[in-house]
Amino acid sequence: MLSRRFLCTPVARAARAVHSSAARPASEAINRYSKTITEPKSQGASQAMLYATDGVNTDDDLKKAMVGVASVWYEGNPCNGHILALGQRVKKSLGEAGLIGYQFGTPAVSDGISMGTSGSELSGWGSKADSNMPGTLIALGRLNRPGLMVYGGTIKPGNCGGEVLDIVSAFQSYGRYLQEGQTEAAEKTRYDTVRNACPGSGACGGVLTMALGGSTNVVLHLIAIAHSVGIKLTIDDFQAVSDRTPLLADLKPSGKYVMEDIHSIGGIPSVIHFLIKHGYMTGEGLTVTGKTLGENCDRWVEKHGSKWEGQKILRPVDDPIKATGHLRILRGNLAPGGAVSKITGKEGLRFTGKCRAFDVEEDFVKAVESGSIKKSEKTVVVLRYLGPKGGPGMPEMLKPTSLIMGAGLGYDVACLTDGRFSGGSHGFVVGHVVPEAQEGGPIALVQDGDVIDIDAVANTLNVDVSDEEMARRRAAWTAPPLKVNKGTLLKYAKLVTDASHGCGEWVVWGAGYMLIFLQSPMRNPLASALYPMHLFSLGVFVVT
C-alpha cells in the first residue's frame, strides 16, 4: 500500500522541516502550546506527570514540541484495524525528528458491518470508515494548529474463481442468491463471495469522490469541513463542479476496476497530475511538504514515470464515461430543499416509475424476498424516515441498493431516500432529500402508485400529484415520534440541521465534537478521545 511504503519518511521529513528550535527566536518556537504546561514553575504537577511518560527522559525533552498522534482504529473492522500499528510508526518517526509523540485513540464505527442494523444510526454523527478522514480535517480546522492526515491505505481486492471481489460484491450476494432461485449452487456462490471479498486490512477498494466517481457523502463531508473553517459551501457549488468535470474512471462499484489498479498506474498523485495538466484542478495549494500540490505531483511523476499508456482504468478527457460528473443536485416538488443523486448514466439519465413507499428499511428487504418488486415494472422505491432526524443519524442505504443490483433490478428500480448512500451504492439512486420525512417534507406524503420522475439532465425530482392533493395529504399527516427518547442520539435528532446544510454541527464526529466538548468533554467518548489535543502543538491523524 502506498501509505505503508512511504509512511515514515514523509512524516519525519515534515517534522524536521518545522523542528529547528535552535535557530528560531524563542517567540517562534513550535512548542507554543506544549510550553504552557512544560515550562512554568507553577505547573510542577503537570511536569511531574509528564516525566513519567514515554519519550520524556531529560529536562531537555520537556522543551520539545509535543505532537498528538490520533489513531482512528478498532480491532473488529478491517477498514482500520491496522491503524494502531501505523500510528506507532508515525510516533517513532516523530521521535527520530526530535519531537515528542503521544498516541491516543478515537472510536471507529464500521458502516460495512453495521449496515442494515440499528447500529448504522450511529454512523451519521459517530466516527466511521468513510467519515474518519473528513472528521479529522474538521477537528484540525477547528483546532487551527499545524497538522496532517495520513491515509491508512486501500484494501486489496478479493478473488474467487477469477472473479474480482470487493465489499459491494458481498452486499450484492444476497440479491444475486434470490435472483438465482436460492438453489444449492446459488448458496455456494453467495458463501464463496462473502468468504473471499475482504482478504485483509484497508479501506473500501472502490471509489466510495469527482472525476473518479464516488459517494454522495462527499457533499455532506465537504460542506461540514468548509463550515468548520468559516468557508461557505453549498450544494449548488457541487453542481457547478459536476457540470464542468467529466467522469473518467471505470471504477467499482459501477465500473470494473478498484483502487489497487489506480495504484498500479501511479496512484492518486498521477491522477491529480493528469487533472491539473488538463485544467480540471489547480495545483497552487501549499502542502505540508512546503511545496504546492502541483510541485509535489510533478516530482512524483518525474520520479516514478508515467504508466498510463495502454491502461483502461481512466478514459481520455475527449472520450469520458460521462461528459459531466455523476453527482447531480436535484430540486422539484419532491425535494424543494434539494437532493443529491449519484448517476453514472449506465442505467440511463432519466427514470420515471410508480412509487413503492417504505417507512422501514427491513420492509423493503421483505418485499424483494417475496418477489413483489418485479422486473419490467418501473418502480421508484421510496425509503423514508431515514434522514438526520428521522433515522436518526441518516443511515446509509447500501443494503437496499445492493439488493436491487444483486437481484438484477438495476434497470427497473430506482431508489429515493431522505437517508444517504454509501460509496458502494450504484444504480439510479437519489438521497439527501430535503425536507426529510420526519419534518413533514413531501417525501412523507407520497403514496404507492404516485408517478415519480427523476431527470439527471434537467436536475429535477418531481411527483405527479397536484398541489391541492399534496396540501390535503399534508393536513392529514402527523409526525411520528422520534425513534429515540434518550442519550446522544436524541440530542443529535433535536439539534441537527438538514442534509443540504451538511447536517449542521453533527455530520461526523469531527464536526460535532466541539459542541459536545463545550458541554462536557468527559461525558462523550468522542469528545474524550480528542480532549488531549489541548496539549499538543502539532497533530497527526492516522485514518482510513
TIRO-272682 format. One line per 10 residues: number of its first residue (from 1); their letters; for each residue x, y, z of C-alpha. Coordinates in steps of 0.05 Angstrom, whole numbers, padded with zeros to 5 digits. Layout:
N
NUM> A> X:Y:Z; ...
***
This chain:
544
1> MLSRRFLCTP> 00000:00000:00000; 00025:00069:-00017; 00016:00097:00053; 00052:00040:00086; 00110:00041:00039; 00124:00115:00046; 00096:00129:00115; 00157:00142:00158; 00196:00184:00110; 00146:00240:00094
11> VARAARAVHS> 00123:00247:00166; 00194:00251:00191; 00214:00299:00135; 00155:00344:00150; 00171:00343:00224; 00244:00360:00212; 00224:00417:00166; 00188:00452:00223; 00233:00430:00280; 00294:00474:00284
21> SAARPASEAI> 00284:00508:00351; 00358:00523:00360; 00356:00570:00300; 00290:00603:00318; 00277:00661:00365; 00241:00638:00429; 00178:00673:00406; 00176:00628:00344; 00188:00562:00379; 00139:00509:00355
31> NRYSKTITEP> 00122:00485:00425; 00078:00547:00435; 00021:00505:00464; 00061:00450:00498; 00102:00500:00537; 00040:00525:00574; 00048:00464:00619; 00120:00443:00607; 00155:00508:00626; 00121:00548:00682
41> KSQGASQAML> 00144:00531:00753; 00071:00537:00774; 00056:00476:00731; 00101:00429:00771; 00047:00376:00779; 00037:00374:00703; 00111:00366:00692; 00117:00312:00746; 00066:00270:00708; 00099:00282:00641
51> YATDGVNTDD> 00166:00257:00668; 00131:00190:00676; 00110:00187:00602; 00145:00153:00544; 00194:00200:00510; 00207:00248:00567; 00273:00225:00598; 00310:00291:00609; 00296:00363:00624; 00311:00380:00552
61> DLKKAMVGVA> 00255:00333:00528; 00204:00379:00562; 00227:00435:00516; 00207:00395:00454; 00142:00405:00418; 00091:00352:00435; 00052:00321:00377; -00014:00285:00384; -00019:00222:00341; -00093:00203:00336
71> SVWYEGNPCN> -00103:00132:00312; -00175:00123:00289; -00179:00048:00297; -00218:-00012:00320; -00195:-00085:00320; -00262:-00112:00296; -00261:-00075:00229; -00213:-00088:00171; -00221:-00016:00147; -00179:00010:00206
81> GHILALGQRV> -00156:-00049:00247; -00085:-00035:00224; -00085:00038:00242; -00058:00030:00313; 00006:00000:00285; 00012:00054:00232; 00004:00107:00286; 00061:00074:00324; 00105:00082:00263; 00086:00155:00259
91> KKSLGEAGLI> 00103:00164:00332; 00171:00131:00321; 00187:00177:00263; 00169:00238:00305; 00218:00216:00359; 00272:00210:00306; 00257:00281:00284; 00266:00309:00354; 00193:00315:00374; 00152:00281:00428
101> GYQFGTPAVS> 00095:00239:00400; 00036:00219:00443; -00011:00168:00411; -00084:00165:00430; -00145:00130:00401; -00212:00151:00375; -00272:00105:00360; -00284:00077:00291; -00353:00052:00274; -00357:00007:00213
111> DGISMGTSGS> -00413:00022:00165; -00396:-00042:00127; -00411:-00084:00189; -00469:-00044:00218; -00505:-00031:00152; -00577:-00054:00154; -00579:-00055:00230; -00596:-00004:00284; -00521:00007:00293; -00519:00045:00227
121> ELSGWGSKAD> -00558:00101:00261; -00495:00119:00298; -00452:00129:00237; -00481:00197:00217; -00454:00230:00279; -00403:00179:00302; -00335:00165:00271; -00339:00113:00216; -00297:00084:00160; -00312:00134:00106
131> SNMPGTLIAL> -00321:00194:00152; -00259:00187:00194; -00219:00228:00144; -00266:00288:00138; -00276:00283:00214; -00201:00292:00226; -00197:00350:00178; -00255:00384:00214; -00220:00374:00281; -00155:00402:00254
141> GRLNRPGLMV> -00191:00461:00224; -00225:00478:00289; -00162:00470:00329; -00125:00513:00279; -00057:00482:00293; -00007:00452:00245; -00025:00381:00228; -00033:00329:00175; -00076:00269:00159; -00043:00203:00139
151> YGGTIKPGNC> -00086:00156:00099; -00082:00083:00120; -00089:00054:00051; -00138:00014:00010; -00156:-00059:00018; -00134:-00107:-00035; -00189:-00137:-00078; -00214:-00206:-00064; -00216:-00261:-00115; -00256:-00325:-00123
161> GGEVLDIVSA> -00253:-00367:-00186; -00222:-00310:-00224; -00277:-00260:-00205; -00251:-00196:-00173; -00289:-00182:-00109; -00298:-00125:-00060; -00345:-00109:-00002; -00400:-00089:-00051; -00396:-00158:-00081; -00413:-00185:-00012
171> FQSYGRYLQE> -00471:-00136:-00004; -00499:-00156:-00071; -00490:-00230:-00060; -00557:-00239:-00024; -00596:-00206:-00080; -00560:-00250:-00130; -00577:-00311:-00088; -00651:-00292:-00091; -00647:-00279:-00165; -00616:-00347:-00178
181> GQTEAAEKTR> -00672:-00383:-00142; -00640:-00397:-00074; -00611:-00462:-00101; -00553:-00501:-00072; -00508:-00473:-00127; -00532:-00403:-00113; -00516:-00412:-00039; -00446:-00435:-00056; -00435:-00374:-00098; -00462:-00329:-00043
191> YDTVRNACPG> -00418:-00361:00010; -00355:-00361:-00033; -00366:-00287:-00047; -00375:-00269:00026; -00316:-00312:00046; -00267:-00282:-00004; -00289:-00209:-00011; -00242:-00180:00042; -00172:-00210:00041; -00141:-00164:00093
201> SGACGGVLTM> -00137:-00094:00123; -00152:-00029:00087; -00208:00018:00067; -00260:00004:00014; -00228:-00018:-00051; -00274:00021:-00097; -00282:00096:-00103; -00332:00102:-00050; -00302:00229:-00098; -00306:00280:-00177
211> ALGGSTNVVL> -00271:00255:-00238; -00260:00186:-00207; -00332:00178:-00185; -00351:00165:-00113; -00401:00176:-00058; -00456:00226:-00047; -00426:00231:00023; -00374:00279:-00005; -00429:00333:-00006; -00443:00325:00068
221> HLIAIAHSVG> -00369:00320:00086; -00342:00379:00048; -00398:00425:00070; -00383:00406:00142; -00307:00414:00132; -00317:00482:00100; -00363:00505:00156; -00311:00485:00208; -00261:00534:00178; -00310:00590:00163
231> IKLTIDDFQA> -00319:00577:00088; -00388:00578:00057; -00400:00519:00012; -00469:00499:-00015; -00499:00441:-00053; -00502:00486:-00115; -00426:00491:-00114; -00423:00416:-00124; -00469:00421:-00184; -00425:00474:-00214
241> VSDRTPLLAD> -00363:00430:-00207; -00400:00369:-00233; -00423:00408:-00295; -00351:00422:-00315; -00318:00356:-00294; -00324:00292:-00335; -00330:00223:-00304; -00267:00187:-00328; -00254:00127:-00283; -00283:00058:-00295
251> LKPSGKYVME> -00281:00041:-00221; -00325:-00001:-00176; -00380:-00003:-00155; -00409:00016:-00223; -00345:00000:-00262; -00294:-00055:-00268; -00231:-00033:-00230; -00211:-00020:-00158; -00164:00029:-00123; -00106:-00021:-00126
261> DIHSIGGIPS> -00110:-00014:-00201; -00103:00062:-00194; -00041:00049:-00152; -00012:00006:-00209; -00013:00066:-00257; 00019:00114:-00208; -00032:00125:-00155; -00072:00187:-00136; -00012:00235:-00147; -00011:00213:-00220
271> VIHFLIKHGY> -00086:00224:-00226; -00080:00293:-00195; -00022:00309:-00242; -00066:00289:-00301; -00125:00332:-00277; -00080:00392:-00266; -00050:00384:-00335; -00119:00385:-00367; -00144:00443:-00326; -00193:00407:-00281
281> MTGEGLTVTG> -00154:00423:-00218; -00106:00477:-00196; -00040:00457:-00165; -00029:00522:-00128; -00047:00499:-00057; 00011:00496:-00008; 00020:00428:00025; 00055:00400:00086; 00118:00388:00046; 00128:00462:00037
291> KTLGENCDRW> 00114:00455:-00037; 00050:00464:-00076; 00005:00406:-00095; 00026:00414:-00168; 00100:00413:-00150; 00091:00350:-00109; 00056:00315:-00166; 00108:00338:-00216; 00163:00308:-00173; 00123:00244:-00165
301> VEKHGSKWEG> 00113:00234:-00239; 00185:00253:-00254; 00210:00201:-00204; 00162:00144:-00220; 00147:00158:-00292; 00081:00154:-00330; 00046:00086:-00330; -00016:00109:-00367; -00001:00082:-00436; -00048:00026:-00454
311> QKILRPVDDP> -00086:00029:-00389; -00163:00026:-00389; -00178:00048:-00318; -00184:00122:-00335; -00212:00145:-00401; -00183:00204:-00440; -00217:00271:-00429; -00244:00271:-00501; -00277:00203:-00490; -00304:00203:-00419
321> IKATGHLRIL> -00353:00153:-00389; -00399:00213:-00378; -00386:00284:-00402; -00406:00313:-00335; -00399:00289:-00264; -00441:00233:-00235; -00464:00275:-00175; -00527:00316:-00191; -00564:00365:-00146; -00638:00356:-00158
331> RGNLAPGGAV> -00697:00400:-00139; -00771:00397:-00151; -00837:00387:-00115; -00809:00325:-00081; -00745:00359:-00058; -00755:00435:-00054; -00694:00440:-00009; -00651:00397:-00054; -00630:00324:-00063; -00565:00291:-00084
341> SKITGKEGLR> -00564:00237:-00138; -00509:00191:-00160; -00520:00173:-00232; -00464:00149:-00278; -00510:00143:-00338; -00502:00068:-00344; -00574:00059:-00323; -00597:00120:-00363; -00604:00193:-00346; -00679:00195:-00333
351> FTGKCRAFDV> -00724:00148:-00294; -00800:00150:-00287; -00836:00099:-00246; -00891:00085:-00195; -00877:00096:-00122; -00869:00039:-00072; -00861:00073:-00004; -00828:00040:00056; -00822:00072:00125; -00778:00016:00150
361> EEDFVKAVES> -00717:-00010:00111; -00729:-00082:00130; -00799:-00080:00099; -00766:-00066:00032; -00719:-00125:00041; -00780:-00170:00053; -00814:-00142:-00009; -00754:-00163:-00052; -00752:-00231:-00018; -00825:-00242:-00032
371> GSIKKSEKTV> -00818:-00223:-00105; -00866:-00164:-00102; -00814:-00117:-00132; -00812:-00142:-00204; -00771:-00133:-00267; -00802:-00095:-00324; -00846:-00056:-00275; -00814:00013:-00269; -00813:00026:-00194; -00786:00082:-00152
381> VVLRYLGPKG> -00772:00053:-00083; -00780:00108:-00030; -00744:00094:00035; -00763:00148:00084; -00759:00170:00157; -00685:00157:00149; -00660:00229:00149; -00617:00264:00201; -00675:00269:00249; -00718:00211:00226
391> GPGMPEMLKP> -00662:00159:00222; -00636:00186:00266; -00566:00195:00240; -00581:00190:00166; -00561:00116:00157; -00533:00093:00091; -00577:00052:00044; -00523:00007:00015; -00560:-00056:00036; -00624:-00038:-00004
401> TSLIMGAGLG> -00587:-00014:-00065; -00542:-00075:-00065; -00604:-00118:-00060; -00633:-00082:-00121; -00570:-00092:-00162; -00556:-00162:-00139; -00627:-00184:-00155; -00618:-00157:-00226; -00667:-00100:-00217; -00619:-00043:-00233
411> YDVACLTDGR> -00654:-00022:-00297; -00723:-00028:-00268; -00718:00001:-00198; -00694:00070:-00174; -00682:00085:-00101; -00703:00150:-00068; -00689:00166:00005; -00681:00221:00056; -00624:00179:00082; -00558:00174:00046
421> FSGGSHGFVV> -00517:00125:00005; -00450:00091:00014; -00397:00099:-00039; -00413:00026:-00053; -00484:00042:-00077; -00497:00046:-00151; -00555:00046:-00198; -00608:00101:-00203; -00603:00129:-00133; -00625:00195:-00102
431> GHVVPEAQEG> -00613:00212:-00029; -00607:00271:00019; -00679:00292:00003; -00696:00358:00038; -00742:00369:00075; -00738:00299:00105; -00800:00258:00121; -00794:00269:00196; -00801:00343:00184; -00863:00334:00140
441> GPIALVQDGD> -00827:00341:00074; -00863:00319:00010; -00826:00252:00013; -00870:00236:00074; -00933:00249:00033; -00921:00206:-00029; -00963:00143:-00035; -00958:00077:-00071; -00976:00087:-00144; -00956:00160:-00149
451> VIDIDAVANT> -00914:00172:-00211; -00844:00199:-00195; -00798:00229:-00247; -00722:00235:-00237; -00685:00275:-00290; -00610:00278:-00284; -00603:00325:-00344; -00655:00377:-00322; -00635:00363:-00249; -00707:00355:-00227
461> LNVDVSDEEM> -00744:00309:-00179; -00819:00312:-00183; -00881:00272:-00165; -00942:00277:-00210; -00990:00299:-00155; -01027:00365:-00155; -01011:00420:-00104; -01082:00414:-00078; -01076:00339:-00066; -01008:00348:-00032
471> ARRRAAWTAP> -01039:00401:00013; -01096:00353:00031; -01045:00299:00049; -01003:00347:00089; -01063:00368:00131; -01077:00296:00147; -01004:00279:00163; -00978:00273:00234; -00904:00269:00251; -00887:00201:00281
481> PLKVNKGTLL> -00849:00202:00348; -00774:00203:00344; -00743:00133:00345; -00700:00151:00405; -00720:00181:00472; -00654:00189:00509; -00580:00196:00501; -00535:00227:00449; -00578:00206:00390; -00636:00245:00420
491> KYAKLVTDAS> -00592:00306:00427; -00570:00296:00355; -00641:00289:00329; -00663:00353:00363; -00603:00395:00343; -00584:00371:00273; -00598:00414:00212; -00617:00386:00144; -00573:00349:00095; -00568:00407:00046
501> HGCGEWVVWG> -00531:00445:00101; -00484:00387:00118; -00526:00363:00177; -00504:00424:00217; -00453:00414:00271; -00462:00339:00275; -00448:00307:00207; -00388:00268:00232; -00352:00263:00298; -00302:00316:00279
511> AGYMLIFLQS> -00359:00363:00262; -00395:00352:00328; -00341:00343:00379; -00331:00417:00394; -00404:00426:00413; -00401:00365:00458; -00334:00387:00485; -00362:00453:00509; -00418:00417:00545; -00376:00365:00580
521> PMRNPLASAL> -00314:00332:00548; -00316:00272:00594; -00389:00253:00582; -00379:00232:00510; -00326:00183:00486; -00317:00220:00421; -00301:00285:00457; -00258:00249:00507; -00216:00220:00452; -00200:00289:00426
531> YPMHLFSLGV> -00192:00320:00495; -00115:00312:00496; -00109:00358:00436; -00108:00419:00481; -00037:00398:00499; -00007:00389:00431; 00030:00440:00389; 00022:00396:00327; -00024:00340:00307; -00023:00278:00263
541> FVVT> -00086:00238:00248; -00075:00167:00221; -00140:00145:00189; -00173:00102:00137
***
